[in-house]
């Protein structure tokens, strides 16, 4: 059993790409699945752009402060998007319930 797990792990690890991402003047070596590479690179570029914008807009000297502000902004965006999606699902369920009620009322007349 352990032998098959070891073989699978070796195969899986060989399929990973080794990439380096630079964020806040630090290089982060990563092993990633090929399908993740593009999204990770785009995300790193967005983070770098936000860091640059924050550094220009505010008198921030510490990279940790800039990274914290950047993290907070992205987390807030994620929460807002999630809330909008949940609201959309709720509205969709309400519309479906209304349509079902209309169909039932219509069918009751026959």
Long-range contacts (C-beta under 8 A, 24 or more apart in sequence): 22-48, 23-47, 23-48, 23-51, 24-48, 24-51, 24-63, 24-66, 24-67, 25-63, 47-74, 50-74
